[in-house]
Amino acid sequence: MSASPEFIEALADAVEVTDTQLIVDLIDGRRVLVPLAWFPTLLNATPQQRSHWELIGDGEGIHWPDIDADISVIGLLLGLRENAAAA
């Protein structure tokens, strides 16, 4: 069985950012951990800026208002990294 991204429903429930990882808990019980190095904007932010996040679109994405950064949950599941040119 294959699934295309438009049929995957993955919504974030909680977010944690450590010095080395972005950790996102999904409402279905999964936990996604990715290297913080994938997201230079977050990596270069202060711990206070990283800890100030909000869920957007009922959990479809995460927004960090202090650094104007957004990450989609689907993007995390697909292994998409921040575009270095956009950082």
Sequence and secondary structure as in RCSB ss.txt:
>XXXX:A:sequence
MSASPEFIEALADAVEVTDTQLIVDLIDGRRVLVPLAWFPTLLNATPQQRSHWELIGDGEGIHWPDIDADISVIG
LLLGLRENAAAA
>XXXX:A:secstr
    GGG    EEEEEE SSEEEEEETTS EEEEEGGG HHHHTS HHHHH  EEEGGGTEEEETTTTEEEEHHH
HHHT    GGG 
